[in-house]
Amino acid sequence: MAIVYLSLGSNKGDRIGYVQQAAGLLGADSGITIVRTSAFYETEPWNMNTKTWFVNAIVEVKTKYSPKELLDICQRIEKQLGREHKTASNYEDRTIDIDILFYNKDIINEENLVIPHKYVHLRAFNLVPMMELNSEYEHPVLHKTIVEMHNDLENPEMVFLYGTRVDF
């Protein structure tokens, strides 16, 4: 079984509810076991033209699925929770966003799937909750720990502990 770190985020509607529902739907799949989840964090939008802040969390899972199969499941859950994928390259408000940050120590660079996530090292909203779960995890391409990548951030956006922890 693979160890995977997923980023869950929402800035539209019931933000906490969508993150909780996404985690619940992931955990309800017989091929995915939720190991643990970070606390929920409220974060500034990153590289987006919106004023609505996000609620973000990281979920550590074990899965029997391949990276591509897991991506398909994540996209199905996003759609089920009302996510509309636009063709434009700009980020837009969303009910839920599920990103595969790390899949074991695998390095995948395909047209529709890049693992480790190509921006994980630049995003405090990924790194702060990831530090809570596995601060010494080493990025398989950059060969830096989560803490080292966080320390390298030039302009970390605001990340506030939301005070909600959900165990599945």
TAFEN-V128907 format. One record per backbone hydrogen bond with DSSP energy under -0.5 kcal/mol. NH is the residue of the N-H (numbers start at 1). CO is the residue of the C=O. Records with the same first field share a line. If there is no record, write none. Layout:
NH=CO, CO
This chain:
2=63
4=2, 61
5=102
6=4, 59
7=99
8=57
9=97
10=55
11=94
12=94
15=13
18=14
19=15
20=16
21=17
22=18
23=19
24=20
25=21
26=22
27=23
28=24
29=25, 26
32=29
33=62
35=33, 60
36=60
38=58
40=164
41=56
42=160
43=41, 54
44=158
47=45
50=48
53=51
54=43
55=10
56=41
57=8
59=6
60=36
61=4, 59
62=33
63=2
64=31
65=31
70=66
71=67
72=68
73=69
74=70
75=71
76=72
77=73
78=74
79=75
80=76
81=77
82=79
83=78
85=83
86=84
97=9
99=7, 97
101=5, 99
102=5
104=3
106=103
108=115
110=113
113=110
115=108
116=101
117=101
120=117
122=119
123=119, 120
124=122
126=123
127=123
128=124
130=126
131=127
132=128
133=129
134=130
135=131
137=134
139=137, 144
143=139
146=135, 137
147=135
149=145
150=146
151=147
152=148
153=149, 150
160=42
162=40
163=40
165=163
